[in-house]
Amino acid sequence: MANAAPRGRGARPRSETPAPERNDEGASPSAGSVTSRALALLGTFDSQHSVQTLSAMARRAGLPVATAHRLAGELVAWGGLEKRRGEYRVGQRIWRLGLLAPARQNIAEVAAPFMQDVLFVTQNVVNLFILDGQEVLLVERMSGTGAGAPFRRVGARLPLHASAAGKIMLAYGPEELLASAVGKLEPLTPRTITNARVLAAEIERVRANGYATTDEEAGPDNYGLAVPVFLPNNQVAAALGVVTKSRPASLGAVVPVLKIAARGIARRLGTEQWPQ
């Protein structure tokens, strides 16, 4: 039997385990930390930041530019981001995944024909919002040539206290939602409600009337009107509404149309599988 090759004095035995990958700061990131950084990078995109430079993404994600560059390259290769002329935007793969989300897939598909009816009758831009944490998320929108340009894109978020849909959630959602909202009454316009007592009185009016309105509270020349859409267990599932320019929508003409559509959506939700 051949003798084992002698080792040099003080030499360390070789390890078959490869050295851990080093990140840009010299640390050895776990899979979770790499994932969280990639998600932070994707999380910098929203309706106000749909196209960004690498430096803007890195700054908003709190990452070094070198780290953001490496992760952005991997996301581009995967299809999660697209790069055009030095700027990044959300890729088609993320969009396709988003369409599979139950909140978007179920309620938007159920509501679409009823929203088309509202658009046809009122000739106003029609929006469908759901609650998303401490904001409302626009999951579907209907607009026609006679309705004018929509104010926001699908995927936009609005604060609860400054939007008609948000007021619906405050009126019919969990009690703690209102308590949390009153601590974050930031003004979007000079007309935004920033007083807790005023907001509480407004929410009481919403409950009494069965609908919510905004008067240039989320943006200039932006008037909102919304009604609740309930699940069979009386939990509010969404807020269905219209948005107008120049002047508020006619309550007498539009509220009944919205409520009829909301009841139709609610009936359909009662027969569809809805994630609880």
N, C-alpha and C positions, 0 to 999 in steps of 0.2 A: 504494500500500500504506500502510495506516495505521501511524503510528509507535507503537511499544510504549509503554505508559503509563510515565512516569518513576517510578523508585523513590525513596523518601525517602533522605536521606543516612544511611548506616549501617543501612538496613533490610535485613532478611534475606529471601531468597526464600521463598515459601510452599512447604511440602512437602505432597505428596498422601498421604503415609504418616501414618495416624492415630497420635496419641501413645499409647505403651504404657499399658496399664491399670496403675493403682497399687493396691497392696494397703493394708491397714489401717495398716501401719507406714510407708507412703510408699515402699516398695521396688517394683520392677517384677518380679513373680514370673514365672518361666518356667512352661510348661505342666506340667513335671515337678514343680515345687515345689507348685503348686496341687493336683495329683493326690496327691502324697505327704501333703499336709495333710488332704485329704478321706479318704484311706485311714487316716491316723492317727486321725481322728475315729471312723471305723467300727471301728477296732481297739480302741477303748475298751470295746466291748461284749463280754461273755463271760457264762458261766453265773452268775457272782456279780453282774454288773452288766448285767442284761437291760433295766432301765428306769433312765434317768438324766436329771438336769436338765442344762440347757445349761452351767451353771458346772462341774458335775462332769465333763462330757465335755471341756470346754476344759482343765481342770486335768490330767486324765489324759492328754490328747493333747499337753500342753505348748504350747497355743495361746492367744493373746489371746481374750477372750470375744467381741469384735467379729468376729474372723475366724471363730471357731466358729459364731457366729450366722449369718453369711452362708453358710458352707458347709453348715450344717445345713438352712437354707432351701432351698438347691439340691438337697440330697439328699432332702428331703421332696417337693419338686416332681417329682423323678425317680422316687420310689417306694422309694428305698433306706432311708429312715427314715420313721417315723410319729410324729406329735406329738399327744399327748392330755393335756389339762389341764396344759400347761406342761412335760410330761416326754416324753422321746424313747425310742423302741424301734426295733428293726430292722424294716424294712418288708418287705412281701410280695415285692417284686421281688428282694431279696437272698435270701430264702428259696427262691424259684423257681430262682434261679441256683445256689444251693447243692445243689439236688437233681440238677443236671447234672454235678456234680463226679464224676470217675471213681471215686475212693475211696469216696464215699458211694453212688453209683449201682450200681456193680458188686458190691462185696462185701456191701453191706447187702441188696440184692435177692436175691443168691444165698443168703445166710445165713438170711433171714427164715423160711422153712418149717422149717429145722432148729432155729432158736431157738424156734419155736412148739412143736416136739416136746419140747424141754427144759423149757419152761414147763409143758406138760401133765403130764409125768412127775414133775417135781420140785416144782412149785407154788412156785418161787422166781423172783424178778425175774432176768431173763436180760439180760446186757450183751454187746455186741461192741465192742471197742476196736481202734484201729489206732495205730501209732506216728506222732507228729506232732512232729518236732524232738526236744526233750528231755522230752516229755510223752506221755501216751496220750490219744487223743481218742475219746469215746464217739460212735459213728456209728449205732448201732441199739440199741433197748431193747425188751424184751417184758415186760409185766406184766399180771397178771390180778387179778380180785377177791379170789382166795384168796392172792395173793402179797404183798399189802400194798403200801403206797405206795413208789414207787421213790425212791432216794436222790438221783439226779441226772438231769438232762435230757439228751437228745441234744444234742451240741455241747459238753458239759462236758469239761474237761481235768483230768488228775490227774498228779502227779509220779511218776516211774518207781519210786522207792524205797519209796513209801507205798501202792502199789496192787498187787493181784494181777496185773492185766493188765500193769502196768509191770514187775513182776518177770519176767514171761514174756518181755518184750522184752529185758530185761537178760540173761536166760539164753540166748536164742536169736538175738538181734540182733547187730549188728556189735560187735566186741570193744571198740572205742573208746567205745561207749555207756556201758559200766560205768565205765570210767576217768573219763569226764566226769561221770557221776552221783554218784560218791563225793565230788565237790567241792561238791555242792549238797544235802546231807542235812538239809534244814530240817524241824523237827518240826511235824507237823500236829496230833498229839495226844501225850500222854505215852508212848504205845506205839509211836510212829513210830521206825523204825530210823534212828539218827543216827551210828552207828559204822561206819566203812568195813570193818573186819574182820568185824563181825557181818553186814553186808550181803553181803560176798563169800561167807561161809559159807552164808547163806540162798540165794544164787543157785546155789551148788553143789548144795544140796538140791533146788532146783527142777529142775535138769538131771537129777538122779538119779531123782526121782519122776515127772517129766513133768507136773507141775502146780504152781501157786503158790497160797499162801493169805495172807490178812491177818487180823489179830486186833485190830480197832479201831485200825488204824494210819492210816487215811485219815479217820476220823471216829468219834465215840462210837457204840456199839451198831451197828457196821458191820463185818460179816464177809464177806470176799471169797474167792472160789475161781475159778481160771481155768486154762485149758489152751491150748496153742498151736494155731493153724491155719496149716498150711504150704502154700506154693505148690509146684507140681511140681518146681521146682529146689531144694527144701528151704529156701527163704527163708521166714522167718516173715511171714505176711501180716496176721495179726490175733490177738487173744486173745479167746477165748469163755469167759464165766464167769457165775457167779450171785453175788448178794449177799443176805445174810440179816440179820435183826435178832435180838436176844436171845441167839442162840447160833450157832456155825458150822454150816454145812451138813455133813451126814454124808458123809465122804469115800468110804466104801465104796459108798454109794448114788448119789452125784451124779457123782463123777469118771468112772465108766464111761459114764454118759449123756452127759456133756460130750465125752468122747473120741470116742464114736460120732458125735455131731453134728459135731464138728470134722473128722473124716475125711470125712463126707458133704459138708461145705462144700468141703474140699480137692479132692474128686473133681470137684465142679461147677466149681471154679475152674480145674481142668485142662482143661475143655472150653470155658470162656469166654475171651474176649479180656480179658486183665488188663494194665493199663499197667505196664511195667517201669521 
